[in-house]
């Protein structure tokens, strides 16, 4: 009976140790093993030719985080998190936004991306034409959350939208489950 009790005690200790290791890795241990990314003040251009780009991108901070699944962030699913993303369009070519994803994918070798504090400017404007608190790029479509769109002097707000960044419908902003469709106006205003 003593051996069985000792064996049972050893099994419980081993199980607790294994559970502790699992929780450590879920809480971010794997991101430390994979190598964390942190870049401050990143700038690059989009579009061709390089001496006359279609847009300029500024990212305040680029880090590696964890994808959100349900209510939790799971460290086993790494994601590139870009904070303070400002895109300044010099020509009305919204299709160059697909290059943002490709550039970040080439830099940090991670497919999943999240953008926080996204703003689209046109020319030398001070106020953004489109601003979103969060953007999740997925191929030709970006899922935007908490969006403000400026159309002339009016400002419209939406909880969730999708923005097409490629194809013949590039520049379409769809809100409310497809109920409201807007075109993102990127025409450069002469001052």
Backbone as a printed PyTorch tensor [residue, N CA C, xyz], in Angstrom:
tensor([[[  0.8220,  -1.1820,   0.0000],
         [  0.0000,   0.0000,   0.0000],
         [  0.8730,   1.2560,   0.0000]],

        [[  2.0230,   1.1840,   0.6650],
         [  2.9120,   2.3200,   0.7400],
         [  3.4950,   2.6420,  -0.6370]],

        [[  3.8340,   1.6000,  -1.4130],
         [  4.3850,   1.8210,  -2.7510],
         [  3.3450,   2.4590,  -3.6640]],

        [[  2.1170,   2.0220,  -3.5820],
         [  1.0600,   2.5810,  -4.4080],
         [  0.8550,   4.0540,  -4.0770]],

        [[  0.8740,   4.4110,  -2.8100],
         [  0.7150,   5.7960,  -2.3790],
         [  1.8850,   6.6440,  -2.8710]],

        [[  3.0950,   6.1130,  -2.7900],
         [  4.2760,   6.8230,  -3.2590],
         [  4.2240,   7.0120,  -4.7770]],

        [[  3.7880,   5.9980,  -5.5050],
         [  3.6500,   6.0630,  -6.9430],
         [  2.5840,   7.0790,  -7.3260]],

        [[  1.5050,   7.0760,  -6.6020],
         [  0.4320,   8.0280,  -6.8550],
         [  0.9170,   9.4560,  -6.6130]],

        [[  1.6730,   9.6840,  -5.5480],
         [  2.2170,  10.9960,  -5.2270],
         [  3.1700,  11.4640,  -6.3350]],

        [[  4.0160,  10.5560,  -6.8360],
         [  4.9530,  10.8940,  -7.9180],
         [  4.1950,  11.2530,  -9.1900]],

        [[  3.1520,  10.5270,  -9.4890],
         [  2.3550,  10.8140, -10.6810],
         [  1.7060,  12.1970, -10.5700]],

        [[  1.1640,  12.5200,  -9.4220],
         [  0.5340,  13.8310,  -9.2230],
         [  1.5620,  14.9440,  -9.3860]],

        [[  2.7750,  14.7920,  -8.8470],
         [  3.8270,  15.7900,  -8.9950],
         [  4.2290,  15.9450, -10.4600]],

        [[  4.3720,  14.8250, -11.1580],
         [  4.7170,  14.8610, -12.5790],
         [  3.6200,  15.5540, -13.3800]],

        [[  2.3690,  15.2590, -13.0670],
         [  1.2420,  15.8770, -13.7610],
         [  1.2240,  17.3850, -13.5170]],

        [[  1.4560,  17.8160, -12.2950],
         [  1.4920,  19.2430, -11.9770],
         [  2.6300,  19.9420, -12.7160]],

        [[  3.7960,  19.2920, -12.7590],
         [  4.9290,  19.8640, -13.4740],
         [  4.6020,  20.0090, -14.9660]],

        [[  4.0150,  18.9870, -15.5510],
         [  3.6370,  19.0410, -16.9630],
         [  2.6070,  20.1230, -17.2320]],

        [[  1.6420,  20.2600, -16.3600],
         [  0.6280,  21.2940, -16.5020],
         [  1.2500,  22.6810, -16.3710]],

        [[  2.1670,  22.8450, -15.4480],
         [  2.8520,  24.1310, -15.2780],
         [  3.6540,  24.4910, -16.5220]],

        [[  4.3430,  23.5180, -17.1130],
         [  5.1010,  23.7700, -18.3540],
         [  4.1650,  24.1700, -19.4890]],

        [[  3.0480,  23.4750, -19.6160],
         [  2.0730,  23.7810, -20.6610],
         [  1.5350,  25.2020, -20.5040]],

        [[  1.1740,  25.5920, -19.2950],
         [  0.6560,  26.9320, -19.0540],
         [  1.7140,  27.9960, -19.3040]],

        [[  2.9750,  27.7000, -18.9910],
         [  4.0630,  28.6380, -19.2570],
         [  4.1750,  28.9040, -20.7540]],

        [[  4.1590,  27.8460, -21.5500],
         [  4.2610,  28.0130, -22.9920],
         [  3.0520,  28.7410, -23.5540]],

        [[  1.8670,  28.4740, -23.0390],
         [  0.6700,  29.1670, -23.5030],
         [  0.6990,  30.6420, -23.1200]],

        [[  1.3550,  30.9820, -22.0350],
         [  1.4010,  32.3650, -21.5660],
         [  2.4900,  33.1780, -22.2540]],

        [[  3.2190,  32.6170, -23.1730],
         [  4.2220,  33.3980, -23.8890],
         [  5.5850,  32.7820, -23.9230]],

        [[  5.7680,  31.6380, -23.3580],
         [  7.0720,  30.9970, -23.3590],
         [  7.5620,  30.6780, -24.7530]],

        [[  6.6510,  30.2910, -25.6600],
         [  7.0730,  29.9750, -27.0190],
         [  7.4970,  31.2140, -27.7810]],

        [[  6.8720,  32.3550, -27.4960],
         [  7.3000,  33.5540, -28.2000],
         [  8.7300,  33.9170, -27.8090]],

        [[  9.1170,  33.6320, -26.5800],
         [ 10.4980,  33.8850, -26.1740],
         [ 11.4400,  32.9350, -26.8860]],

        [[ 11.0020,  31.6890, -27.0900],
         [ 11.8400,  30.7280, -27.8040],
         [ 11.9230,  31.0540, -29.2890]],

        [[ 10.8400,  31.5910, -29.8590],
         [ 10.8090,  31.8820, -31.2890],
         [ 11.5860,  33.1450, -31.6310]],

        [[ 11.8710,  33.9890, -30.6570],
         [ 12.5920,  35.2310, -30.9160],
         [ 11.6230,  36.3770, -31.0940]],

        [[ 11.5640,  37.2740, -30.1250],
         [ 10.6440,  38.3960, -30.1920],
         [ 11.1280,  39.4250, -31.2000]],

        [[ 10.1550,  40.1330, -31.7640],
         [ 10.4190,  41.1740, -32.7490],
         [  9.9920,  42.4920, -32.1390]],

        [[ 10.8270,  43.5190, -32.2590],
         [ 10.4310,  44.8540, -31.8330],
         [ 11.1920,  45.8490, -32.6840]],

        [[ 10.4370,  46.5860, -33.4990],
         [ 11.0060,  47.6070, -34.3760],
         [ 10.2310,  48.8930, -34.1280]],

        [[ 10.9230,  49.9800, -33.8800],
         [ 10.2920,  51.2810, -33.6730],
         [ 10.5750,  52.1840, -34.8580]],

        [[  9.5740,  52.9470, -35.2870],
         [  9.7660,  53.9530, -36.3260],
         [ 10.0730,  53.4000, -37.7010]],

        [[  9.2600,  52.5020, -38.2010],
         [  9.4620,  51.8960, -39.5180],
         [  8.7850,  52.7460, -40.5960]],

        [[  9.4840,  52.9870, -41.7090],
         [  8.9290,  53.7350, -42.8380],
         [  9.3140,  53.0510, -44.1320]],

        [[  8.3480,  52.9940, -45.0760],
         [  8.6260,  52.4700, -46.4100],
         [  7.6030,  53.0220, -47.3860]],

        [[  7.8850,  52.8460, -48.6900],
         [  6.9820,  53.3530, -49.7280],
         [  6.2910,  52.1890, -50.4270]],

        [[  5.1830,  52.5130, -51.0830],
         [  4.4030,  51.5210, -51.8240],
         [  4.2430,  51.9800, -53.2650]],

        [[  4.2150,  51.0190, -54.1730],
         [  3.9610,  51.3280, -55.5810],
         [  5.2190,  51.5630, -56.3770]],

        [[  5.0270,  51.5480, -57.6880],
         [  6.1240,  51.7410, -58.6310],
         [  5.8360,  52.9730, -59.4640]],

        [[  6.8030,  53.6720, -59.9580],
         [  8.2420,  53.5040, -59.7590],
         [  8.6660,  53.9690, -58.3720]],

        [[  9.8070,  53.5220, -57.9320],
         [ 10.2810,  53.8110, -56.5750],
         [ 10.5420,  55.3010, -56.3580]],

        [[ 10.9010,  56.0190, -57.4200],
         [ 11.1630,  57.4500, -57.2630],
         [  9.8700,  58.2800, -57.2650]],

        [[  8.7530,  57.6470, -57.5840],
         [  7.4410,  58.3080, -57.5450],
         [  6.4180,  57.3370, -56.9550]],

        [[  6.5080,  57.0620, -55.6490],
         [  5.6420,  56.0510, -55.0400],
         [  4.1780,  56.4860, -54.9870]],

        [[  3.2860,  55.5070, -54.8600],
         [  1.8480,  55.7730, -54.7510],
         [  1.4670,  56.1380, -53.3240]],

        [[  2.2270,  55.6430, -52.3490],
         [  1.9110,  55.9160, -50.9430],
         [  3.1540,  55.7400, -50.0870]],

        [[  3.1150,  56.3910, -48.9300],
         [  4.1670,  56.2400, -47.9280],
         [  3.5290,  55.6730, -46.6660]],

        [[  4.2130,  54.7040, -46.0420],
         [  3.6970,  54.0530, -44.8400],
         [  4.6390,  54.3430, -43.6810]],

        [[  4.0570,  54.7010, -42.5430],
         [  4.8060,  54.9020, -41.3110],
         [  4.1760,  54.0280, -40.2380]],

        [[  4.9960,  53.2210, -39.5610],
         [  4.5220,  52.3730, -38.4690],
         [  5.3020,  52.7690, -37.2180]],

        [[  4.5790,  53.1380, -36.1730],
         [  5.2170,  53.5770, -34.9390],
         [  5.9640,  52.4410, -34.2570]],

        [[  5.3070,  51.2650, -34.1440],
         [  5.9220,  50.1300, -33.4520],
         [  5.4710,  48.8250, -34.1000]],

        [[  6.4270,  47.9480, -34.3570],
         [  6.1590,  46.6390, -34.9290],
         [  6.6550,  45.5870, -33.9450]],

        [[  5.7490,  44.7350, -33.4540],
         [  6.1110,  43.7210, -32.4750],
         [  5.4850,  42.3910, -32.8490]],

        [[  5.9450,  41.3470, -32.1780],
         [  5.3400,  40.0310, -32.3340],
         [  4.4110,  39.8050, -31.1510]],

        [[  3.2000,  39.4090, -31.4380],
         [  2.2270,  39.1400, -30.3890],
         [  1.6140,  37.7670, -30.5870]],

        [[  0.4230,  37.6000, -30.0360],
         [ -0.3010,  36.3380, -30.1390],
         [ -1.6800,  36.6030, -30.7050]],

        [[ -2.1590,  35.6830, -31.5520],
         [ -3.4780,  35.8320, -32.1490],
         [ -4.5620,  35.6830, -31.1030]],

        [[ -5.6370,  36.4090, -31.3100],
         [ -6.7650,  36.3360, -30.3950],
         [ -7.7340,  35.2750, -30.8950]],

        [[ -8.0390,  34.3480, -30.0440],
         [ -9.0190,  33.2910, -30.3260],
         [-10.0370,  33.3220, -29.1960]],

        [[-11.2580,  33.7180, -29.5050],
         [-12.2720,  33.8280, -28.4630],
         [-11.9520,  34.9990, -27.5660]],

        [[-11.9100,  34.7710, -26.2570],
         [-11.6270,  35.8270, -25.2970],
         [-10.1510,  35.8990, -24.9340]],

        [[ -9.3380,  34.9210, -25.3630],
         [ -7.9360,  34.8380, -24.9420],
         [ -6.9890,  35.0340, -26.1090]],

        [[ -5.7770,  35.4680, -25.8040],
         [ -4.7010,  35.5010, -26.7970],
         [ -3.8520,  34.2640, -26.5690]],

        [[ -3.6060,  33.4980, -27.6220],
         [ -2.8960,  32.2350, -27.5070],
         [ -1.4920,  32.4180, -28.0810]],

        [[ -0.4740,  32.2330, -27.2540],
         [  0.9120,  32.4670, -27.6530],
         [  1.4040,  31.4430, -28.6640]],

        [[  0.7050,  30.3480, -28.8180],
         [  1.1210,  29.3350, -29.7880],
         [  0.8630,  29.7880, -31.2180]],

        [[  0.0470,  30.8480, -31.3940],
         [ -0.2890,  31.3670, -32.7070],
         [  0.2900,  32.7750, -32.8500]],

        [[  1.5400,  32.9140, -33.3270],
         [  2.1750,  34.2360, -33.3820],
         [  1.5610,  35.1260, -34.4640]],

        [[  1.6210,  36.4260, -34.2330],
         [  1.0920,  37.4150, -35.1570],
         [  1.9910,  38.6500, -35.1170]],

        [[  2.0960,  39.3310, -36.2400],
         [  2.8120,  40.6000, -36.3110],
         [  1.8140,  41.6860, -35.9320]],

        [[  2.1580,  42.4930, -34.9320],
         [  1.2810,  43.5700, -34.4930],
         [  1.9450,  44.9020, -34.8270]],

        [[  1.2840,  45.6640, -35.6990],
         [  1.7740,  46.9810, -36.0860],
         [  0.9020,  48.0350, -35.4220]],

        [[  1.5310,  48.9340, -34.6740],
         [  0.7950,  49.9860, -33.9640],
         [  1.1330,  51.3340, -34.5860]],

        [[  0.1210,  52.1780, -34.6940],
         [  0.3240,  53.5030, -35.2610],
         [  0.6370,  53.4570, -36.7380]],

        [[ -0.2370,  52.8260, -37.5290],
         [ -0.0190,  52.6770, -38.9700],
         [ -0.6480,  53.8730, -39.6910]],

        [[  0.1790,  54.6640, -40.3610],
         [ -0.2880,  55.8120, -41.1360],
         [  0.1040,  55.5920, -42.5900]],

        [[ -0.9040,  55.5970, -43.4690],
         [ -0.6690,  55.4530, -44.9060],
         [ -1.0340,  56.7780, -45.5610]],

        [[ -0.0570,  57.4100, -46.2080],
         [ -0.2840,  58.6870, -46.8870],
         [ -0.2410,  58.4440, -48.3990]],

        [[ -1.4210,  58.5460, -49.0440],
         [ -1.5270,  58.3070, -50.4760],
         [ -1.0860,  59.5480, -51.2450]],

        [[ -0.1930,  59.3370, -52.2120],
         [  0.2830,  60.3970, -53.0770],
         [ -0.3980,  60.3110, -54.4410]],

        [[ -0.8990,  59.1270, -54.7720],
         [ -1.7070,  58.8850, -55.9700],
         [ -2.9100,  58.0430, -55.5510]],

        [[ -4.0410,  58.1620, -56.2310],
         [ -5.2460,  57.4180, -55.8320],
         [ -5.2060,  55.9430, -56.2550]],

        [[ -4.3180,  55.1670, -55.6500],
         [ -4.1670,  53.7480, -55.9770],
         [ -4.2640,  52.9200, -54.7010]],

        [[ -5.4740,  52.5540, -54.3010],
         [ -5.6680,  51.8130, -53.0570],
         [ -5.1360,  50.3850, -53.1610]],

        [[ -4.9480,  49.8760, -54.3710],
         [ -4.4530,  48.5010, -54.5390],
         [ -3.0410,  48.3160, -53.9860]],

        [[ -2.3070,  49.4110, -53.7630],
         [ -0.9580,  49.2780, -53.2090],
         [ -0.9800,  48.8470, -51.7470]],

        [[ -2.1600,  48.8740, -51.0830],
         [ -2.2450,  48.4350, -49.6890],
         [ -1.8790,  46.9630, -49.5290]],

        [[ -2.0670,  46.1590, -50.5660],
         [ -1.6740,  44.7510, -50.5010],
         [ -0.1620,  44.6230, -50.2920]],

        [[  0.5990,  45.6210, -50.7330],
         [  2.0520,  45.5960, -50.5500],
         [  2.4570,  45.7440, -49.0840]],

        [[  1.5970,  46.3590, -48.2620],
         [  1.9000,  46.4880, -46.8350],
         [  2.0420,  45.1000, -46.2250]],

        [[  1.0740,  44.2320, -46.4990],
         [  1.1130,  42.8610, -45.9880],
         [  2.3430,  42.1270, -46.4980]],

        [[  2.6300,  42.2450, -47.7810],
         [  3.7700,  41.5420, -48.3700],
         [  5.0910,  42.0240, -47.7810]],

        [[  5.2200,  43.3310, -47.5640],
         [  6.4520,  43.8840, -47.0080],
         [  6.6870,  43.3740, -45.5930]],

        [[  5.6420,  43.4050, -44.7570],
         [  5.7880,  42.9190, -43.3800],
         [  6.0420,  41.4200, -43.3430]],

        [[  5.3980,  40.6760, -44.2270],
         [  5.6100,  39.2220, -44.2940],
         [  7.0580,  38.9140, -44.6670]],

        [[  7.6170,  39.6740, -45.5810],
         [  9.0110,  39.4630, -45.9820],
         [  9.9870,  39.8490, -44.8690]],

        [[  9.6290,  40.8730, -44.0850],
         [ 10.5210,  41.3390, -43.0140],
         [ 10.5800,  40.3810, -41.8350]],

        [[  9.4270,  39.9220, -41.3670],
         [  9.3880,  39.1740, -40.1090],
         [  8.9900,  37.7110, -40.2680]],

        [[  8.7170,  37.2820, -41.4720],
         [  8.4420,  35.8630, -41.7670],
         [  7.2380,  35.3070, -41.0020]],

        [[  6.2210,  36.1480, -40.7820],
         [  4.9770,  35.7000, -40.1560],
         [  3.8080,  36.0620, -41.0600]],

        [[  2.8860,  35.1450, -41.2220],
         [  1.7380,  35.3400, -42.1070],
         [  0.6540,  36.2050, -41.4610]],

        [[  0.2990,  35.9040, -40.2060],
         [ -0.8010,  36.5980, -39.5290],
         [ -0.3710,  38.0080, -39.1260]],

        [[ -1.2670,  38.9900, -39.3720],
         [ -0.9510,  40.3780, -39.0820],
         [ -2.1460,  41.0780, -38.4570]],

        [[ -1.8610,  42.0210, -37.5530],
         [ -2.8680,  42.8920, -36.9430],
         [ -2.3230,  44.2970, -36.9660]],

        [[ -3.1650,  45.2550, -37.3590],
         [ -2.7750,  46.6580, -37.3560],
         [ -3.6530,  47.3910, -36.3540]],

        [[ -3.0480,  48.2480, -35.5420],
         [ -3.7820,  49.0320, -34.5440],
         [ -3.5230,  50.5110, -34.7780]],

        [[ -4.5690,  51.3120, -34.7070],
         [ -4.4270,  52.7540, -34.9300],
         [ -4.1030,  53.0710, -36.3740]],

        [[ -4.9450,  52.5880, -37.3080],
         [ -4.7090,  52.7560, -38.7430],
         [ -5.3460,  54.0610, -39.2230]],

        [[ -4.5860,  54.8360, -40.0070],
         [ -5.0900,  56.0800, -40.5740],
         [ -4.6550,  56.1920, -42.0170]],

        [[ -5.5950,  56.6170, -42.8990],
         [ -5.3040,  56.8560, -44.3090],
         [ -5.4110,  58.3570, -44.5670]],

        [[ -4.3230,  58.9390, -45.0600],
         [ -4.2800,  60.3530, -45.4120],
         [ -4.1310,  60.4630, -46.9200]],

        [[ -4.5140,  61.6120, -47.4770],
         [ -4.3380,  61.8800, -48.8960],
         [ -3.5490,  63.1690, -49.0350]],

        [[ -2.4700,  63.1070, -49.7860],
         [ -1.6350,  64.2850, -50.0010],
         [ -1.0710,  64.8230, -48.6980]],

        [[ -1.2110,  66.1480, -48.5050],
         [ -0.6790,  66.8120, -47.3090],
         [ -1.7320,  67.0210, -46.2310]],

        [[ -2.8530,  66.3430, -46.3160],
         [ -3.9340,  66.5450, -45.3490],
         [ -3.4890,  66.1980, -43.9330]],

        [[ -4.0400,  66.9310, -42.9750],
         [ -3.7350,  66.7070, -41.5700],
         [ -4.7230,  65.7160, -40.9570]],

        [[ -5.9770,  65.7890, -41.3630],
         [ -7.0170,  64.8880, -40.8410],
         [ -7.1400,  63.6670, -41.7550]],

        [[ -7.2240,  62.4710, -41.1790],
         [ -7.3150,  61.2670, -42.0240],
         [ -8.6730,  61.1470, -42.7150]],

        [[ -8.6620,  60.5580, -43.9140],
         [ -9.9160,  60.2850, -44.6260],
         [-10.5930,  59.0380, -44.0680]],

        [[ -9.7840,  58.1090, -43.5730],
         [-10.3130,  56.8870, -42.9670],
         [ -9.4330,  56.5530, -41.7760]],

        [[-10.0610,  56.2320, -40.6470],
         [ -9.3150,  55.8380, -39.4490],
         [-10.0160,  54.6400, -38.8350]],

        [[ -9.2290,  53.6560, -38.3990],
         [ -9.7720,  52.4540, -37.7570],
         [ -8.9070,  52.1260, -36.5530]],

        [[ -9.5490,  51.7070, -35.4740],
         [ -8.7760,  51.3130, -34.2880],
         [ -8.0410,  50.0040, -34.5130]],

        [[ -8.6200,  49.1130, -35.3380],
         [ -7.9940,  47.8130, -35.5810],
         [ -8.2780,  47.3640, -37.0030]],

        [[ -7.2800,  46.7730, -37.6470],
         [ -7.4280,  46.2140, -38.9900],
         [ -6.7890,  44.8310, -39.0060]],

        [[ -7.5330,  43.8610, -39.5440],
         [ -7.0310,  42.4980, -39.6910],
         [ -6.9830,  42.1800, -41.1840]],

        [[ -5.8120,  42.2940, -41.8120],
         [ -5.7190,  42.0180, -43.2440],
         [ -5.8000,  40.5230, -43.5280]],

        [[ -6.6590,  40.1700, -44.4700],
         [ -6.8250,  38.7790, -44.8850],
         [ -6.9190,  38.7470, -46.4040]],

        [[ -5.7630,  38.7400, -47.0400],
         [ -5.7270,  38.6980, -48.4980],
         [ -6.2010,  40.0000, -49.1080]],

        [[ -7.2580,  39.9290, -49.9240],
         [ -7.7720,  41.0980, -50.6300],
         [ -8.7090,  41.9490, -49.7890]],

        [[ -9.0260,  41.5060, -48.5730],
         [ -9.9820,  42.2160, -47.7200],
         [ -9.3530,  42.4900, -46.3600]],

        [[ -9.5640,  43.6970, -45.8630],
         [ -9.1640,  44.0480, -44.5070],
         [-10.4190,  44.1880, -43.6710]],

        [[-10.4710,  43.4990, -42.5390],
         [-11.5770,  43.6420, -41.5960],
         [-11.2170,  44.7820, -40.6430]],

        [[-12.0410,  45.8260, -40.6230],
         [-11.7810,  47.0120, -39.8090],
         [-12.7700,  47.0820, -38.6550]],

        [[-12.2980,  47.5680, -37.5140],
         [-13.1590,  47.7360, -36.3400],
         [-13.0690,  49.1730, -35.8390]],

        [[-14.1980,  49.6990, -35.4000],
         [-14.3330,  51.0590, -34.8950],
         [-13.7490,  52.0530, -35.8990]],

        [[-14.5230,  52.2730, -36.9770],
         [-14.0690,  53.0000, -38.1610],
         [-14.7190,  54.3830, -38.2270]],

        [[-13.9180,  55.3690, -38.6430],
         [-14.4080,  56.7120, -38.9360],
         [-14.0010,  57.0530, -40.3620]],

        [[-14.9840,  57.4700, -41.1730],
         [-14.7380,  57.8160, -42.5720],
         [-15.1410,  59.2710, -42.7810]],

        [[-14.2420,  60.0560, -43.3600],
         [-14.5370,  61.4590, -43.6630],
         [-14.9060,  61.5640, -45.1280]],

        [[-16.0960,  62.1140, -45.3770],
         [-16.5690,  62.3560, -46.7360],
         [-16.9100,  63.8360, -46.8380]],

        [[-16.0050,  64.5920, -47.4440],
         [-16.1790,  66.0440, -47.4830],
         [-16.0250,  66.5980, -46.0750]],

        [[-17.0560,  67.2700, -45.5840],
         [-17.0300,  67.7980, -44.2190],
         [-17.7260,  66.8690, -43.2310]],

        [[-18.4150,  65.8570, -43.7340],
         [-19.1710,  64.9420, -42.8650],
         [-18.2870,  63.7840, -42.4030]],

        [[-18.5870,  63.3070, -41.2020],
         [-17.8600,  62.1750, -40.6260],
         [-18.8690,  61.0660, -40.3520]],

        [[-18.5750,  59.8480, -40.8280],
         [-19.4370,  58.6930, -40.5710],
         [-18.6670,  57.7030, -39.7230]],

        [[-19.3730,  57.0300, -38.8270],
         [-18.7430,  56.0520, -37.9420],
         [-19.4320,  54.7020, -38.0810]],

        [[-18.6220,  53.6390, -38.0360],
         [-19.1200,  52.2750, -38.1410],
         [-18.4050,  51.4150, -37.1120]],

        [[-19.0960,  50.4120, -36.5930],
         [-18.4900,  49.4820, -35.6390],
         [-17.5370,  48.5200, -36.3270]],

        [[-18.0020,  47.9020, -37.4070],
         [-17.1760,  46.9570, -38.1660],
         [-17.4190,  47.1470, -39.6540]],

        [[-16.3500,  47.0660, -40.4230],
         [-16.4040,  47.2210, -41.8790],
         [-15.4130,  46.2700, -42.5200]],

        [[-15.5560,  46.1040, -43.8190],
         [-14.5310,  45.4250, -44.6050],
         [-14.1010,  46.3720, -45.7170]],

        [[-12.8080,  46.4060, -45.9770],
         [-12.2370,  47.2460, -47.0190],
         [-11.5580,  46.3480, -48.0360]],

        [[-11.9810,  46.4470, -49.2820],
         [-11.3340,  45.6900, -50.3600],
         [-10.0960,  46.4510, -50.7980]],

        [[ -8.9470,  45.7530, -50.8170],
         [ -7.6850,  46.4040, -51.1770],
         [ -7.1300,  45.8950, -52.5040]],

        [[ -7.8250,  45.0000, -53.1500],
         [ -7.3570,  44.4760, -54.4400],
         [ -8.5630,  44.1240, -55.3020]],

        [[ -8.2930,  43.8830, -56.5720],
         [ -9.3530,  43.5100, -57.4950],
         [-10.0670,  44.7260, -58.0600]],

        [[-11.0870,  44.4730, -58.8510],
         [-11.8030,  45.5770, -59.5020],
         [-12.6550,  46.3830, -58.5220]],

        [[-12.9660,  45.8270, -57.3780],
         [-13.7550,  46.5420, -56.3670],
         [-12.8650,  47.1310, -55.2640]],

        [[-11.5920,  47.3300, -55.5440],
         [-10.6700,  47.9050, -54.5640],
         [-11.1460,  49.2980, -54.1840]],

        [[-11.1360,  49.5720, -52.8950],
         [-11.5860,  50.8590, -52.4010],
         [-13.0030,  50.8420, -51.8650]],

        [[-13.7050,  49.7040, -51.9810],
         [-15.0570,  49.6020, -51.4410],
         [-15.0040,  49.3040, -49.9580]],

        [[-15.7440,  50.0840, -49.2090],
         [-15.8620,  49.9160, -47.7720],
         [-17.2870,  49.4380, -47.5160]],

        [[-17.4360,  48.2250, -46.9970],
         [-18.7460,  47.6400, -46.7670],
         [-18.9900,  47.5570, -45.2710]],

        [[-20.1070,  48.1200, -44.8250],
         [-20.4330,  48.1390, -43.3980],
         [-21.8030,  47.5250, -43.1700]],

        [[-22.0350,  47.0820, -41.9540],
         [-23.3470,  46.5790, -41.5590],
         [-23.7610,  45.3210, -42.2850]],

        [[-22.8550,  44.3500, -42.3920],
         [-23.1890,  43.0740, -43.0320],
         [-23.4900,  43.2130, -44.5120]],

        [[-22.9050,  44.2070, -45.1600],
         [-23.1080,  44.3880, -46.5940],
         [-24.1970,  45.3860, -46.9120]],

        [[-24.8110,  45.9880, -45.8890],
         [-25.9080,  46.9280, -46.1070],
         [-25.4620,  48.2740, -46.6450]],

        [[-24.3430,  48.8110, -46.1620],
         [-23.8490,  50.1210, -46.5830],
         [-22.5480,  49.9130, -47.3480]],

        [[-22.5050,  50.4200, -48.5760],
         [-21.2910,  50.3120, -49.3910],
         [-20.8360,  51.7230, -49.7410]],

        [[-19.6040,  52.0630, -49.3740],
         [-19.0110,  53.3630, -49.6850],
         [-17.7610,  53.1460, -50.5100]],

        [[-17.4020,  54.1400, -51.2970],
         [-16.1190,  54.1430, -51.9830],
         [-15.1800,  55.0380, -51.1940]],

        [[-14.0070,  54.5390, -50.8630],
         [-13.0160,  55.3560, -50.1630],
         [-12.4160,  56.2970, -51.1910]],

        [[-12.6390,  57.5950, -50.9900],
         [-12.2050,  58.6280, -51.9290],
         [-10.7410,  58.9700, -51.6420]],

        [[ -9.8700,  58.6520, -52.5840],
         [ -8.4470,  58.9400, -52.4310],
         [ -7.9580,  59.9710, -53.4290]],

        [[ -8.8930,  60.7060, -54.0340],
         [ -8.4920,  61.7260, -54.9900],
         [ -7.6830,  62.7840, -54.2620]],

        [[ -6.5130,  63.0840, -54.7920],
         [ -5.6300,  64.0580, -54.1510],
         [ -6.1990,  65.4550, -54.4020]],

        [[ -6.4060,  66.1840, -53.3160],
         [ -6.9800,  67.5200, -53.3990],
         [ -5.8660,  68.5310, -53.6000]],

        [[ -5.9920,  69.3690, -54.6170],
         [ -4.9870,  70.4180, -54.8460],
         [ -5.2170,  71.5400, -53.8500]],

        [[ -4.1410,  72.0510, -53.2770],
         [ -4.2550,  73.1300, -52.2870],
         [ -3.7080,  74.4060, -52.8320]]])
